[in-house]
Amino acid sequence: NDIEFIYSGYYNMEEIWRFSSSLGKFVGYTEYGLKQAENWNKDPSELAARKAEKERYCKHNIDIW
């Protein structure tokens, strides 16, 4: 429960959107990012894929490190 998977998108060194496994959804930080986050949050397959990344990447590697 102490692990958080974060997947972010940047443009010109500015974060425009982020997926956080703690929130379980995308959050937008710019006008474009807000629109993208809204679209991705409506797509159950996109959310399921990102939520699975915590299991696939984070929890797999925690034992290695």
N, C-alpha and C positions, 0 to 999 in steps of 0.2 A: 504493500500500500504506500510505501515511501517513494516509489518510482513514478516519475511522470514522463510521458513521451510528448515532445513538442515538435511540431512540424510547421515551419514558417516559410513564407514567401517574401522576398525582398525585391525592390526595384530602386535603383540609384541609392543603395545603402540605407533605404528606409523600409522598415517592416510594414507590409501592407495587409497581411492576414496571418493567422496562426491557428493551428489545431492543437488543443491541449487535451490530453487524455483525462486530466482531472475534471475538466468541464464536460468532455465528451462531445464537443462541437467545435466548429470553426468560429473565429471572431475576426472581424475586419477592423482595420485601423485607418483606412483611407476610403474615399468614396468608391473607388474601384474594388478595394478589399471587402467593403461591406456588401457589395453586390455579389462578389464571388462567394463569400461566406454564406450568404443567404441561399444561393443556389446549391452549394454543397451540403448545407444542413437539411435541405429538402430531399436529398438523395440518400435513402437508407443504405445502399450498397457502398457509397463513398464513406459514410460514417462507420459502417462495419469494418471496412478495410483499414481505416485509420486507427480504430480502436484495437484491432488485432495486432497492429504494429507494436504495441506495448508488450504483448505476449511474445511475439516473434523476435523482436530485436532486443528490447530492454531486459526482459526476464531471462532470455537465453544467455546474454552476455554478462549478466551480473555475477553468475557463478564463475565465469572465466576470469573476470577482473578482481 
